[in-house]
Amino acid sequence: MGAIEEIFFNGEVIGRYWGEIVQGLMLTAEVSLLTVVLGIMGGLLLAVLKCFSNVVVDVIFAVFIDVFRTIPILVILFLVYFALPYAGLRLSPLVTTVATLSLVLTAYSAETFWVAIQAIPRGQTDAARALNIGAWSTIAFIILPQAIRLSIPLLCNRAIAITKGTALGAAVALPELLGSAQSAMSIAANPSPLTLAAGLYVLFFIPLVLLSRWLERRSTRERRA
């Protein structure tokens, strides 16, 4: 036990790099928040555009979703960070990570919103048309509120899964939680910073998982009511 404690739970090493790793956690939280906001808003926009039958929009929708749902996140991250400079666009590690994760979440959330929109009975749209309610008003005030409520549980689970990808930011030198822990581990020649990072990941994501479960149970109760 003494050797394990010295290697993985070294208090002196953890104390030395605590501040740096906590800063990495704050950056992880920032990237996660930006990813969720941009990804869900982007997905909602695509789903709304999809509501208006248009061949160009339908093709873009299908291609975008298929591409970003099938290519591994790490591959997209590398393409954005290392390939775009050859096209004259150089992004920082922070912008690269947020952009990559947001695009992936946009693809998943767009599909989720679209499925939820299709689940709304067609009769509601027909009734709105009979009352001379415009298409945009029908979508904004009748369809979307119901679709968003249906989408919340699945979106929460998907957002949590994708925001875990913030750890991939270390691959492009983003000093988020994992990157900070890896840097500290290399300098100290001791894996205790990674142990600390693992504990902070648990503290960060457990409340989100519990919130997701609560929203899912609430949504289930509302549908049964």
C-alpha positions in Angstrom: 0.0 0.0 0.0 2.9 2.3 0.7 4.2 2.0 -2.8 0.8 2.6 -4.3 0.2 5.6 -2.2 3.6 7.0 -3.1 3.1 6.5 -6.8 -0.6 7.3 -7.3 -1.6 9.4 -4.3 1.5 11.4 -3.6 0.3 14.4 -1.5 3.4 16.4 -2.1 3.2 16.1 -5.9 -0.6 16.8 -5.8 -0.1 19.8 -3.6 2.6 21.2 -5.9 0.5 21.0 -9.1 -3.0 21.5 -7.6 -3.4 25.0 -8.8 -2.4 24.2 -12.4 -4.7 21.3 -12.6 -7.7 23.2 -11.1 -7.1 25.8 -13.8 -7.3 23.0 -16.3 -10.6 22.0 -14.8 -11.9 25.5 -15.3 -10.9 25.5 -18.9 -12.6 22.1 -19.3 -15.8 23.6 -17.9 -15.5 26.6 -20.3 -15.0 24.3 -23.3 -17.9 22.1 -22.2 -20.3 25.0 -21.8 -19.4 26.5 -25.1 -19.7 23.2 -26.8 -23.2 22.5 -25.4 -24.5 25.9 -26.2 -23.1 26.1 -29.7 -23.9 22.4 -30.5 -27.5 22.5 -29.3 -28.3 25.8 -30.9 -26.6 24.7 -34.2 -28.6 21.5 -34.2 -31.9 23.3 -33.5 -31.2 25.7 -36.4 -30.5 22.8 -38.8 -33.7 21.0 -37.6 -35.8 24.1 -38.2 -34.4 24.6 -41.7 -35.1 21.0 -42.4 -38.8 21.6 -41.7 -39.0 23.6 -44.9 -38.8 21.2 -47.7 -35.8 22.2 -49.8 -33.6 19.9 -51.8 -30.4 21.8 -51.1 -31.1 22.0 -47.3 -32.0 18.3 -47.2 -28.7 17.3 -48.9 -26.7 19.5 -46.6 -28.5 18.2 -43.6 -27.9 14.6 -44.6 -24.2 15.0 -45.5 -23.4 17.1 -42.5 -25.0 14.6 -40.1 -23.5 11.6 -41.7 -20.0 13.1 -41.9 -19.8 14.3 -38.3 -21.5 11.3 -36.8 -19.2 8.8 -38.5 -15.7 10.3 -38.4 -14.0 9.9 -35.0 -13.7 13.2 -33.0 -9.9 12.9 -32.8 -9.6 12.7 -36.6 -11.8 15.8 -37.0 -9.7 17.6 -34.3 -6.5 16.9 -36.2 -8.0 18.0 -39.5 -9.2 21.3 -38.1 -5.9 22.0 -36.3 -3.3 20.7 -38.8 -5.1 20.9 -42.2 -6.8 24.3 -42.0 -3.5 26.3 -41.7 -2.7 25.1 -45.3 -5.9 26.8 -46.4 -4.8 30.0 -44.6 -6.9 29.5 -41.5 -5.0 28.9 -38.2 -7.1 28.3 -35.1 -5.9 28.2 -31.5 -6.2 25.0 -29.5 -9.2 26.4 -27.6 -11.1 27.4 -30.7 -10.1 24.1 -32.5 -11.5 22.0 -29.6 -14.7 24.0 -29.2 -15.3 24.0 -32.9 -14.7 20.3 -33.3 -16.9 19.2 -30.4 -19.6 21.7 -31.3 -19.8 20.4 -34.9 -20.1 16.9 -33.6 -22.8 17.8 -31.1 -24.6 19.8 -33.7 -24.9 16.7 -35.9 -26.3 14.6 -33.1 -28.6 17.3 -31.8 -29.9 18.1 -35.2 -30.9 14.5 -35.8 -32.5 14.4 -32.3 -34.5 17.5 -32.8 -35.6 16.4 -36.2 -36.9 13.0 -34.9 -38.7 14.8 -32.1 -40.3 17.2 -34.6 -41.5 14.3 -36.7 -43.0 12.7 -33.6 -45.4 15.6 -33.2 -48.8 14.7 -34.6 -49.3 16.1 -38.1 -52.8 17.2 -37.1 -51.4 20.1 -35.1 -49.7 21.5 -38.2 -52.9 21.1 -40.2 -54.9 22.8 -37.4 -52.5 25.7 -37.4 -52.8 26.1 -41.1 -56.6 26.0 -40.9 -56.4 28.9 -38.4 -54.2 30.8 -40.8 -51.2 30.6 -38.6 -48.0 31.1 -40.6 -45.4 28.4 -41.0 -42.7 30.1 -38.9 -45.2 30.8 -36.1 -46.4 27.2 -36.2 -42.9 25.9 -35.9 -41.8 28.4 -33.2 -44.8 28.4 -30.9 -46.5 25.0 -31.5 -44.0 22.4 -32.8 -40.6 23.4 -31.3 -41.7 23.7 -27.6 -43.0 20.1 -27.7 -40.0 18.8 -29.7 -37.5 20.4 -27.4 -39.2 18.9 -24.4 -39.1 15.5 -26.0 -35.4 15.9 -27.0 -34.1 17.0 -23.6 -33.3 13.6 -22.0 -31.4 12.3 -25.1 -29.7 15.6 -25.7 -28.4 15.6 -22.1 -26.9 12.2 -22.5 -25.3 13.0 -25.8 -24.0 16.3 -24.6 -22.3 14.6 -21.6 -20.8 12.0 -23.9 -19.4 14.5 -26.3 -18.1 17.0 -23.7 -15.9 14.2 -22.3 -14.1 14.8 -25.6 -12.6 17.9 -24.0 -9.8 15.5 -23.0 -8.9 15.2 -26.6 -7.9 18.8 -26.6 -4.6 17.7 -25.0 -3.7 16.3 -28.4 -3.5 19.8 -29.8 -1.8 21.3 -26.7 -4.9 22.6 -25.0 -4.1 23.0 -21.3 -7.5 21.6 -20.1 -7.7 19.1 -17.2 -6.1 16.1 -18.8 -3.5 18.2 -20.6 -2.5 20.0 -17.3 -2.4 16.6 -15.5 -0.2 15.1 -18.2 2.2 18.0 -18.2 2.4 17.9 -14.4 3.0 14.1 -14.5 5.8 14.5 -17.0 7.6 17.1 -14.9 7.1 15.3 -11.6 7.7 11.9 -13.1 4.8 10.7 -11.0 1.2 9.8 -12.1 -0.4 11.4 -9.0 -1.6 14.4 -11.1 -3.6 12.0 -13.3 -5.2 10.5 -10.2 -6.2 14.0 -9.2 -7.5 14.7 -12.7 -9.6 11.5 -12.6 -11.2 12.5 -9.3 -12.0 16.0 -10.7 -13.6 14.5 -13.8 -15.8 12.4 -11.5 -16.8 15.5 -9.5 -17.5 17.5 -12.7 -19.5 14.9 -14.6 -21.5 13.1 -11.8 -23.8 16.1 -11.2 -24.4 16.3 -14.9 -25.2 12.6 -15.1 -27.6 12.9 -12.1 -29.3 15.9 -13.8 -29.7 13.9 -17.0 -31.4 11.0 -15.2 -33.7 13.4 -13.4 -34.7 15.1 -16.6 -35.3 11.7 -18.3 -37.5 10.5 -15.4 -39.5 13.8 -15.5 -39.9 13.6 -19.2 -41.2 10.0 -18.9 -43.7 11.0 -16.3 -45.0 13.9 -18.4 -45.5 11.7 -21.4 -47.4 9.2 -19.4 -49.6 11.9 -17.7 
